[in-house]
Amino acid sequence: MSILTQKLGAWKTVRALIHNSDGLNIIKAGGFDTERTVRIVLKKSAEHLTSQELIEIARMAEQAHSAVRITYGSWRVLIDIPEASHRLITETLKTMGHSYDVLSLEAHEPSTFVLKEGMREREGIKDMKPHFKTIGEIRITNKLSATEDSSAYSVAIKLLSISFQGLPVLDCSDKVVGKVTEMDLLKGLKAGRNLKQIRVREIMAPPPPVIGTDTTVEEAVEIMDANHLLRLPVVTGGRFIGNITRHDLLRAWLGCWVDHDYAQVIG
């Protein structure tokens, strides 16, 4: 592990993430259909690849919506490729001088590292304008919400487990009709309410401002700042599609990637 860390440490455009799952889980997390995915392994191990080669492979895979992993112990470089990108990836690898074999998706291949392209240096840019212009260009990773009939207790436990401060409340048509925060839950407890016996509609606060996919990153920052909010619900056609947080806006402004999703309606 130290060898690969040293190789990547000098390159700010690539990050190596500790990962403990197999390739199938990574494919599912990325929204890939396992029946339409091809897994290949490079014949040259990560130990024998240069830093620049690892960077090029990571960038190529990112652009083709593929996952690059380094297996534990043997340092094998695995690439899980959507069927639609298979030809592009394999031809690019050949152009780069890499040979490979095709592997079965059923084989258990525990990995230590997942390679992703990270934030690029923005040298020479003086005004630091947002890397992404609109909310629609951002990968929305937080799709957590509650319904009016959700258990207040279930919401409290979920917020504690993920260290979030609140989430939007939806009606049966996925319209944002309120929000429930840690403070709303605390006020209920202070008033002697049993969270296991009440529904979110009984303690929720009025709905926050909502934004659309065509809202600019700068406009979203202004709305958050003016209303002292930590997050904003995003809607399309009046229906909730996810939350944008201050973290997301900072990431969008600087052009960083993220690889964890939170997608759940709390019951």
Sequence and secondary structure as in RCSB ss.txt:
>XXXX:A:sequence
MSILTQKLGAWKTVRALIHNSDGLNIIKAGGFDTERTVRIVLKKSAEHLTSQELIEIARMAEQAHSAVRITYGSW
RVLIDIPEASHRLITETLKTMGHSYDVLSLEAHEPSTFVLKEGMREREGIKDMKPHFKTIGEIRITNKLSATEDS
SAYSVAIKLLSISFQGLPVLDCSDKVVGKVTEMDLLKGLKAGRNLKQIRVREIMAPPPPVIGTDTTVEEAVEIMD
ANHLLRLPVVTGGRFIGNITRHDLLRAWLGCWVDHDYAQVIG
>XXXX:A:secstr
 HHHHHHHHT TTEEEEE  S HHHHHHHTT  GGGEEEEEESS GGGS HHHHHHHHHHHHHTT EEEEETTT 
 EEEEEEGGGHHHHHHHHHHTT  EEEE TTS   EEEEEEE     TT SS   SS BGGGS   B  EEETTS
BHHHHHHHHHHHT  EEEEE TTS EEEEEEHHHHHHHHHTT  GGG BGGGT B     EETTSBHHHHHHHHH
HHT SEEEEEETTEEEEEEEHHHHHHHHHT      B  EE 
